[in-house]
Structures are given as structure tokens and as C-alpha cells.
Amino acid sequence: MINFISRTNSCVTGNTDLEHLYTFKDFPIYMGCTDKEISNDLFADMSWSIDPACGFIQLTKLIPLDILYMDQHMDATGATWARYNSELSTFIVKNFDGDILEIGGGSGKLANLILANTGNLNKYIVVEPNPMFEETEKLKVVKTFFNENLKLEEKTVRTVVLSQVLEHVYDPRNFLTQIYNFLPIGGKFIFGYPNLEYLFSNKYTNAINFEHTFLMTEYFVDYLLAESGFKILTKNNYENHSHFYCVEKVDFEKNSIILENKYDYYKKMFNDYINYHLELVNELNNKIYETDNPVFLFGAHIFSQYLLSFGLNGNKIINILDNSPIKQGKRLYGTNIKVLSPSILSNYKQPIVILKAGLYNKEIMDDIWQNINKQTLFI
């Protein structure tokens, strides 16, 4: 039994008159892998609504954080994530001030890159409930979620860093206010945020889910930053993957900021997304029904969970493939399908791989064709 957190107000306008868009029935609540029995898996309706006053799309029922983030499932595996961390660390090193507090430092990869590339940083503190790295003299961890009651002995922190975290918070306005109150005037807030507009408009299934609980595009990020008292100093784009922001806490008086209503634009984008996947899954089911070739699904993550929720025939799938060592040998949460390394494809003649991994498609295809099995067929 899940005690949901109700979110009936728009995260942007506070409007309570939200319009229902679509509900995914009985969706798995965890987007990682597990070695526990499937009887332990939890499912919930994932229901999306839109704010008619501005076009902001969000979940209305939220999973408690201790259930949603029961384990760490993100280890930033692959060349795309390596480039991203390298670029973001360079951006942070160029713009930070004082010591750094990182919220949600998961794998520790970003922290270690920053520490390796700057000599004038005394402390790097990571606030993370499930760290996957060891502490060092300079790198410290506080095992909790960031909140307004967080107390630190160090008084030298003048920069807060996030990487792919803002899209996970349940109340972005309150979260930004907490960061604003934590920092001194002139303090820096530097973060990487996914390009949700690009991801969602291109029908990528890692844009919104139980963890990414709203379609907060760049337009809404800019608006909420201004509303929270931050001045944008620098904003860069990392490919079509993410936006890099460096903003500063300023002493400000609350002014009325004009927010354009994008209701028609985002509602059409959402409906197009749903219709596209319903048609896609129908085509995929026809293809795998007609073939005698072995069929695999790539991505032990939200990519596969969405396709299965849209109706992909899981009975035809031998295994789910994933490059992450922490997923291999387990099963994808919400399914009975075991996760293996793509290297298993070397044992098959003309295996078929269903690949819908968004920005990572080319990296995955090239690796399999060049290093594992050049006869692999992708659909």
C-alpha cells in the first residue's frame, strides 16, 4: 500500500484547476533493477495533468521519496554521460566561488572531476542519501535529502551544484527558495538540467516519469529562477542533452513577472507523444510476431518500462540488455525479464534489438555493431 503525496496545485502558478491528460495504469514505481521476487514490486497509476493557466504539465500523485529512491540506479555509464560530466565539471570549475555543496551527487563522478581540475577548493560536500563513492579528505558526504533544516559545520560554502536533480524535486519553487536561503548574497548556484523540451518533443521516454514529475522546460526554469531571486549569469547548451546554468543569488524585491500561456503548445506536444507510442508499439508487436529471430530489448530503465506499459509484447523478449554493471544479472523492476550485458548478442545469428533509448541510440548501436555482433538488427 502506497501513501501517495497529493499535488493538486500547479508547481508554477499555484492553480488548482488542473486538467487531466492521461493515466498510465499500474506503472512500476522504480525505474531500476532488482534481485528480489517480483511479488515485492510496487505499481501505481501515473496520472498526468496540465495547468490551463500556463501549460505546465505535472504528475498529480507522487511516490514517497524513500520508496521511489529505494536504491541508487544511476551510475552514469557510457560515453555520452562521460562527455556530459566532463563538460559540466569544466563549466563549474570556470564559474564556482568558495567551497561547493552538491545536492544528489549519486555516482561521485562529477565531484571527483571537479576536485581533480581545481587546486583552490578546500571542501566539496555531497548531500546524497545513497552515495556510490568513498569519502576523501576533501570530499565529504551527508547521507540525507537536502532540506531547509540542513546544518553544516563548514561556513565556507558559497556555491551549490546540481546535476540532473532539479527535475526530480516535488516542489521546484520551494526547492529553489531553500537554495536561495542557504546561499549568501552573491553566492553561485550552478547546475545541469535536461533539455526536456527537446527530449519530449522528439518522443524520448526518459523525459517525464515518476522521478521526472513535470515537463519543466527551459522557459519555466528561467521563470522560476527569476521568481526565486536568482539572476542568470551564464547559460550554455550541452548538445541536445542538457542546459548548463550559472546563476547568482541577488537581493531582490518581488516583482510581477509575465508568464506566457503555452497551454495549446504543450497539450499538443503531450497528445502527440502518447499517440506516437501507441502506434509505435503496435508496429513493433507486428514485427516481432512475424520474425523467428531472437528478440532483445535494450535499456533496463524507464525506456523499456514505458514501451511495456504502452503494450509491447514482453513474452517475445529473451532478455533486456544494458551496459551498466549494477543492473546486469538482475531483472528490470516490474517485469520478470532478466538483464544481461549486450555481449550476449555474440551468441546469436542476426539478433533483433528493440532500441528506443533517445540520445543514446547511436552510441549503443555503434558499440554493438563494432564490438559485439555486426549482424544485429535494430528496430
VEXDREN-2710 file (C-alpha; in Angstrom, 1 decimal):
% VEXDREN-2710
k/r/px/py/pz
1/MET/0.0/0.0/0.0
2/ILE/1.5/3.4/-1.1
3/ASN/0.5/6.5/0.8
4/PHE/0.7/8.9/-2.2
5/ILE/1.7/12.6/-1.9
6/SER/-1.1/14.6/-3.4
7/ARG/-0.1/17.5/-5.7
8/THR/-3.2/19.3/-6.7
9/ASN/-1.7/22.7/-7.3
10/SER/0.3/23.8/-10.3
11/CYS/4.0/24.0/-9.5
12/VAL/4.3/27.2/-11.4
13/THR/1.1/29.2/-10.9
14/GLY/-0.5/27.5/-7.8
15/ASN/-3.6/27.0/-9.9
16/THR/-5.8/24.2/-8.5
17/ASP/-8.0/23.9/-11.7
18/LEU/-5.8/21.3/-13.4
19/GLU/-6.9/19.4/-16.5
20/HIS/-6.3/15.6/-16.7
21/LEU/-4.4/14.4/-19.7
22/TYR/-3.5/10.7/-19.5
23/THR/-3.1/8.0/-16.9
24/PHE/-0.7/5.0/-17.2
25/LYS/-2.3/2.3/-15.2
26/ASP/-0.3/0.2/-12.8
27/PHE/3.1/1.6/-13.8
28/PRO/6.2/0.3/-11.9
29/ILE/7.3/2.9/-9.3
30/TYR/11.0/2.2/-9.5
31/MET/13.0/2.6/-12.7
32/GLY/15.9/0.5/-11.8
33/CYS/16.7/-3.3/-11.4
34/THR/16.3/-5.7/-8.6
35/ASP/17.1/-9.2/-7.5
36/LYS/14.1/-9.5/-5.2
37/GLU/11.0/-11.5/-6.0
38/ILE/8.5/-9.8/-8.3
39/SER/5.9/-10.1/-5.6
40/ASN/7.7/-7.3/-3.8
41/ASP/7.4/-4.9/-6.8
42/LEU/5.0/-1.9/-6.4
43/PHE/2.9/-0.4/-9.1
44/ALA/0.8/2.8/-9.2
45/ASP/-1.3/4.8/-11.7
46/MET/0.9/7.5/-13.2
47/SER/-1.5/10.4/-13.9
48/TRP/-0.6/13.5/-15.9
49/SER/-2.4/16.8/-15.8
50/ILE/-1.9/20.3/-17.3
51/ASP/-2.3/23.8/-15.9
52/PRO/-4.6/25.6/-18.3
53/ALA/-3.2/28.9/-17.0
54/CYS/0.3/28.4/-18.4
55/GLY/0.6/24.9/-20.0
56/PHE/2.7/23.3/-17.3
57/ILE/2.4/19.5/-17.3
58/GLN/2.9/17.6/-14.0
59/LEU/2.0/14.5/-12.0
60/THR/-0.8/14.8/-9.5
61/LYS/0.1/11.8/-7.3
62/LEU/3.6/11.4/-6.1
63/ILE/5.5/8.4/-4.7
64/PRO/7.1/9.0/-1.2
65/LEU/10.8/9.7/-1.7
66/ASP/12.0/6.8/0.5
67/ILE/10.1/4.4/-1.7
68/LEU/10.9/6.0/-5.1
69/TYR/14.6/6.2/-4.3
70/MET/14.9/2.8/-2.5
71/ASP/18.3/2.2/-4.2
72/GLN/20.8/4.0/-6.4
73/HIS/20.2/3.1/-10.0
74/MET/22.1/5.8/-11.8
75/ASP/25.8/5.2/-12.3
76/ALA/26.3/7.4/-15.4
77/THR/27.6/4.6/-17.6
78/GLY/28.7/5.3/-21.2
79/ALA/30.4/7.8/-23.5
80/THR/27.5/10.3/-23.5
81/TRP/27.5/10.6/-19.7
82/ALA/31.3/10.8/-19.6
83/ARG/31.3/13.7/-22.0
84/TYR/28.5/15.3/-20.1
85/ASN/30.2/15.1/-16.8
86/SER/33.4/16.4/-18.3
87/GLU/31.7/19.4/-19.9
88/LEU/29.7/20.2/-16.7
89/SER/32.7/19.9/-14.5
90/THR/34.6/22.4/-16.7
91/PHE/31.7/24.8/-16.6
92/ILE/31.5/24.6/-12.8
93/VAL/35.3/25.0/-12.3
94/LYS/35.1/28.1/-14.5
95/ASN/32.3/29.7/-12.5
96/PHE/32.3/28.5/-8.9
97/ASP/33.1/30.6/-5.8
98/GLY/34.2/29.4/-2.3
99/ASP/33.6/25.8/-1.4
100/ILE/30.9/23.6/-3.0
101/LEU/27.8/21.8/-1.8
102/GLU/26.5/19.3/-4.3
103/ILE/22.9/18.1/-3.9
104/GLY/22.3/14.5/-5.1
105/GLY/25.9/13.5/-6.1
106/GLY/25.0/9.9/-6.8
107/SER/27.9/8.3/-8.5
108/GLY/30.5/10.9/-7.3
109/LYS/31.9/11.2/-10.8
110/LEU/31.2/14.9/-11.1
111/ALA/32.6/15.7/-7.7
112/ASN/35.9/13.8/-8.4
113/LEU/36.2/15.5/-11.8
114/ILE/35.9/18.9/-10.2
115/LEU/38.3/18.1/-7.4
116/ALA/40.8/16.8/-10.0
117/ASN/40.6/20.0/-12.0
118/THR/40.9/22.7/-9.4
119/GLY/43.5/23.4/-6.7
120/ASN/41.7/26.1/-4.8
121/LEU/38.8/24.1/-3.4
122/ASN/39.1/23.2/0.3
123/LYS/35.8/21.3/0.7
124/TYR/33.4/19.5/-1.5
125/ILE/30.3/18.3/0.3
126/VAL/27.7/16.0/-1.2
127/VAL/24.2/15.7/0.2
128/GLU/23.0/12.3/-1.1
129/PRO/21.0/9.5/0.6
130/ASN/22.6/6.7/-1.4
131/PRO/26.2/7.6/-2.3
132/MET/28.2/5.3/-4.6
133/PHE/31.6/6.7/-3.7
134/GLU/34.1/6.8/-0.8
135/GLU/34.9/9.9/1.2
136/THR/38.3/11.6/1.0
137/GLU/39.9/14.4/2.9
138/LYS/38.3/17.0/0.6
139/LEU/35.2/15.0/-0.5
140/LYS/32.6/14.6/2.3
141/VAL/29.1/13.2/2.2
142/VAL/26.0/13.9/4.2
143/LYS/23.6/10.9/3.8
144/THR/20.2/12.6/3.6
145/PHE/18.0/14.6/1.2
146/PHE/18.6/18.3/1.0
147/ASN/16.2/20.3/3.1
148/GLU/15.9/23.7/4.8
149/ASN/17.0/22.2/8.1
150/LEU/20.4/21.0/6.8
151/LYS/23.2/22.3/9.1
152/LEU/26.8/22.2/8.1
153/GLU/29.9/22.8/10.3
154/GLU/31.6/24.4/7.3
155/LYS/30.8/28.1/6.7
156/THR/32.8/28.5/3.6
157/VAL/30.2/27.1/1.1
158/ARG/29.4/29.8/-1.5
159/THR/28.4/27.5/-4.4
160/VAL/25.6/25.0/-4.7
161/VAL/25.8/22.4/-7.5
162/LEU/23.2/20.1/-9.1
163/SER/23.5/17.6/-11.9
164/GLN/20.2/16.2/-13.2
165/VAL/18.4/16.9/-9.9
166/LEU/16.1/19.8/-10.3
167/GLU/13.7/17.7/-12.4
168/HIS/13.4/15.3/-9.6
169/VAL/12.2/17.6/-6.8
170/TYR/8.5/17.6/-6.0
171/ASP/8.1/21.4/-5.3
172/PRO/10.6/23.2/-7.5
173/ARG/9.6/26.7/-6.3
174/ASN/10.1/25.7/-2.6
175/PHE/13.4/23.9/-3.5
176/LEU/14.8/26.9/-5.3
177/THR/13.8/29.1/-2.3
178/GLN/15.6/26.7/0.1
179/ILE/18.8/27.0/-2.0
180/TYR/18.3/30.8/-2.2
181/ASN/18.1/30.9/1.6
182/PHE/21.1/28.6/2.1
183/LEU/23.4/30.8/0.0
184/PRO/24.8/34.2/0.9
185/ILE/24.1/37.2/-1.3
186/GLY/26.4/36.8/-4.3
187/GLY/26.5/33.0/-3.9
188/LYS/26.5/30.8/-7.0
189/PHE/24.0/28.2/-8.0
190/ILE/25.4/26.1/-10.9
191/PHE/23.5/23.1/-12.4
192/GLY/22.9/20.9/-15.3
193/TYR/19.3/20.3/-16.3
194/PRO/18.0/18.0/-19.0
195/ASN/16.7/19.6/-22.2
196/LEU/13.2/18.3/-21.6
197/GLU/11.7/20.3/-24.5
198/TYR/13.9/18.5/-27.0
199/LEU/13.6/15.1/-25.3
200/PHE/9.8/15.2/-25.0
201/SER/9.1/16.8/-28.4
202/ASN/11.3/14.0/-30.0
203/LYS/9.2/11.4/-28.2
204/TYR/12.0/10.2/-25.9
205/THR/10.6/8.2/-23.0
206/ASN/13.1/9.4/-20.4
207/ALA/11.6/12.9/-20.3
208/ILE/8.8/12.5/-17.7
209/ASN/8.1/9.7/-15.3
210/PHE/7.6/9.0/-11.6
211/GLU/11.0/10.7/-11.0
212/HIS/10.8/13.5/-13.5
213/THR/7.4/14.6/-12.2
214/PHE/6.9/17.6/-14.5
215/LEU/7.7/18.9/-18.0
216/MET/9.6/21.9/-16.8
217/THR/11.2/23.1/-19.9
218/GLU/13.8/25.9/-20.2
219/TYR/11.1/28.5/-20.3
220/PHE/9.7/27.5/-16.9
221/VAL/13.2/27.1/-15.4
222/ASP/14.0/30.7/-16.3
223/TYR/10.8/31.9/-14.9
224/LEU/11.1/30.1/-11.6
225/LEU/14.7/31.2/-11.2
226/ALA/13.7/34.8/-11.5
227/GLU/10.7/34.3/-9.2
228/SER/13.1/32.8/-6.6
229/GLY/15.6/35.7/-6.6
230/PHE/18.3/34.3/-8.9
231/LYS/20.0/36.2/-11.7
232/ILE/21.2/34.2/-14.7
233/LEU/24.8/34.9/-15.3
234/THR/25.6/32.2/-17.9
235/LYS/23.6/29.6/-19.7
236/ASN/25.1/27.0/-22.1
237/ASN/23.6/24.1/-24.1
238/TYR/25.3/20.7/-23.9
239/GLU/24.4/19.2/-27.3
240/ASN/20.6/18.4/-27.1
241/HIS/21.1/16.7/-23.8
242/SER/21.1/19.4/-21.2
243/HIS/21.2/23.1/-20.3
244/PHE/24.1/24.4/-18.0
245/TYR/23.1/27.3/-15.8
246/CYS/25.3/29.5/-13.6
247/VAL/23.0/31.9/-11.6
248/GLU/23.7/34.2/-8.7
249/LYS/21.7/35.0/-5.5
250/VAL/20.8/38.7/-5.6
251/ASP/19.0/40.9/-3.2
252/PHE/15.7/41.5/-4.9
253/GLU/12.2/42.8/-4.4
254/LYS/9.4/40.5/-5.6
255/ASN/8.1/41.9/-8.9
256/SER/5.3/40.6/-11.2
257/ILE/6.9/38.5/-13.9
258/ILE/4.9/38.0/-17.0
259/LEU/4.3/34.3/-17.8
260/GLU/3.1/33.5/-21.3
261/ASN/0.4/30.8/-21.5
262/LYS/1.7/27.8/-23.5
263/TYR/-1.3/25.6/-22.9
264/ASP/-2.1/24.8/-26.5
265/TYR/1.5/24.2/-27.4
266/TYR/2.3/21.7/-24.6
267/LYS/-1.0/19.9/-24.7
268/LYS/-0.5/19.1/-28.4
269/MET/3.1/18.0/-27.6
270/PHE/1.8/15.6/-25.0
271/ASN/-1.0/14.2/-27.1
272/ASP/1.4/13.7/-30.0
273/TYR/3.7/11.8/-27.6
274/ILE/1.0/9.4/-26.5
275/ASN/-0.3/8.7/-30.0
276/TYR/3.2/8.2/-31.4
277/HIS/4.0/5.5/-28.8
278/LEU/0.6/3.7/-29.2
279/GLU/1.3/3.5/-32.9
280/LEU/5.0/2.6/-32.5
281/VAL/4.2/-0.3/-30.1
282/ASN/1.6/-1.7/-32.5
283/GLU/4.2/-1.7/-35.3
284/LEU/6.9/-3.3/-33.0
285/ASN/4.5/-6.0/-31.9
286/ASN/3.7/-6.9/-35.6
287/LYS/7.4/-7.1/-36.4
288/ILE/8.4/-9.3/-33.5
289/TYR/5.3/-11.5/-34.1
290/GLU/6.4/-12.1/-37.7
291/THR/10.0/-12.9/-37.0
292/ASP/11.8/-16.1/-35.9
293/ASN/14.9/-14.2/-35.0
294/PRO/15.8/-13.9/-31.3
295/VAL/14.4/-10.6/-29.9
296/PHE/16.0/-8.4/-27.2
297/LEU/15.1/-5.1/-25.7
298/PHE/17.8/-2.5/-24.8
299/GLY/17.7/-0.4/-21.7
300/ALA/17.0/-1.7/-18.1
301/HIS/15.4/1.6/-17.3
302/ILE/12.4/3.8/-18.0
303/PHE/12.9/3.4/-21.7
304/SER/11.8/-0.2/-21.6
305/GLN/9.2/0.3/-18.8
306/TYR/7.4/2.8/-20.9
307/LEU/7.3/0.6/-24.0
308/LEU/6.0/-2.3/-22.0
309/SER/3.4/-0.1/-20.4
310/PHE/2.2/1.1/-23.9
311/GLY/1.7/-2.6/-24.7
312/LEU/4.9/-4.0/-26.1
313/ASN/4.7/-7.8/-26.0
314/GLY/7.2/-8.8/-23.4
315/ASN/6.7/-12.6/-24.0
316/LYS/8.7/-12.3/-27.2
317/ILE/11.7/-10.7/-25.4
318/ILE/14.6/-13.0/-24.4
319/ASN/16.5/-10.5/-22.3
320/ILE/16.8/-6.8/-21.6
321/LEU/20.3/-5.6/-22.4
322/ASP/22.2/-2.9/-20.5
323/ASN/25.8/-1.7/-20.3
324/SER/25.6/-0.9/-16.6
325/PRO/27.3/-3.5/-14.4
326/ILE/25.0/-2.7/-11.4
327/LYS/22.0/-3.8/-13.5
328/GLN/23.3/-7.0/-15.1
329/GLY/22.2/-10.3/-13.6
330/LYS/19.1/-8.7/-12.1
331/ARG/15.7/-8.2/-13.6
332/LEU/14.0/-4.9/-14.6
333/TYR/11.7/-3.8/-11.8
334/GLY/8.1/-4.5/-12.7
335/THR/8.9/-7.3/-15.1
336/ASN/10.2/-10.9/-15.0
337/ILE/12.8/-10.1/-17.7
338/LYS/16.4/-10.7/-16.8
339/VAL/19.0/-8.0/-17.6
340/LEU/22.3/-9.1/-19.3
341/SER/25.2/-7.4/-20.9
342/PRO/24.9/-6.7/-24.7
343/SER/27.9/-9.1/-25.1
344/ILE/25.3/-11.9/-25.1
345/LEU/24.4/-10.9/-28.7
346/SER/27.6/-12.6/-29.9
347/ASN/26.0/-15.9/-29.3
348/TYR/23.2/-15.3/-31.8
349/LYS/22.8/-15.1/-35.6
350/GLN/21.0/-11.9/-36.7
351/PRO/19.5/-11.0/-33.3
352/ILE/16.9/-8.2/-33.2
353/VAL/17.3/-5.5/-30.7
354/ILE/14.4/-3.1/-29.9
355/LEU/16.2/0.2/-29.3
356/LYS/14.4/3.3/-28.2
357/ALA/17.0/5.0/-26.0
358/GLY/16.7/8.5/-27.3
359/LEU/20.0/10.4/-27.4
360/TYR/22.0/7.2/-26.6
361/ASN/20.8/5.3/-29.7
362/LYS/23.9/5.9/-31.9
363/GLU/26.4/5.2/-29.1
364/ILE/24.6/1.9/-28.3
365/MET/24.3/0.8/-32.0
366/ASP/27.9/1.6/-32.8
367/ASP/29.2/-0.3/-29.8
368/ILE/27.2/-3.4/-30.6
369/TRP/28.0/-3.4/-34.4
370/GLN/31.7/-2.7/-33.9
371/ASN/32.5/-4.7/-30.8
372/ILE/29.9/-7.4/-30.4
373/ASN/27.8/-8.5/-33.4
374/LYS/27.7/-6.7/-36.7
375/GLN/24.8/-8.8/-37.8
376/THR/22.5/-7.3/-35.1
377/LEU/19.3/-5.8/-36.5
378/PHE/17.8/-2.8/-34.7
379/ILE/14.1/-1.8/-34.8
END
